[in-house]
Amino acid sequence: MWLAIDGRHSITHYCCVRVAVTDSSLLARSHGEVGEALCDSAKEYSIPLLHSLPEALQLLTLPEGEDGDKPETHAQRLLTSIWETVCEHSQGCHFVDTHASPLVSGDMPAGFVSNIPPSDDTRLSWLNCITVIEAKQLLSGSQLHTAIGQIASRFVRVQEQQDERSVLVFFLVDERGVIAGQLSPSELERWPFELRLSALIPFVGHQGMMLQLGSLVGCN
């Protein structure tokens, strides 16, 4: 079990109270509607900083956009580059490009951090999920709402397969930067989840971004 430097649990620590999702009317809505409802009551998600990074993370060069790239395609490449590098320096974390290789359920999040390494003989499932990442053209307005709704849907699947899981830390990526977030049990009976979101962590001057992401994932 790893701890963030301010004493809070990192994403690799699973909480031991499973919360049943009882509001079927909320989760029966479109991803955009679910995301908008959660965003309307979202709280701030503060991210601790590591004091230092492994040299490989300090030297990470983010991929530039290529001719003809759609913004979401570039965001997907940025996502893959960052999380492959972060997971190489995080004990027990393995990045999987599930946008290219779906889970056994057929789900295709943009990125997936697994508790076991991928192999030709093993199809990963939500049972293996540590965290999930989604890439969008622009993380604002309806696209942000859709991304949050997708994450909520993913979290339901995680809870179905991980009986003791009640918190999901997740990440959203566009061409500008990364938003980190957390879904956890809601204190309001009408909502199954409480959402916390960070401000956008920009890729410009990305050393600070890597310090924050590294603290959440548990970089050594």
Buried (B, 14 or more C-beta within 10 A) or exposed (E): EBEBEEEEBBBBBBBEEBBEBEBEEBBEBEBBBBBBBBBEEBEEBEBBEBEEBBEEBEEBEBEEBEEEBEBBBBBBBBBBBBBBBBBBBBEBBBBBBBBEEBBEEEBEBBBBBBBEBBEEEEEBBBBBBBBBBBBBBBBEEEBBBBBBBBBBBBBBBBBBEBEEBBBBBBBBBBBBBBBBBBBBBBEEEEBBBBBBBBEBBEBEEBEEBBBBBBBBBBBE
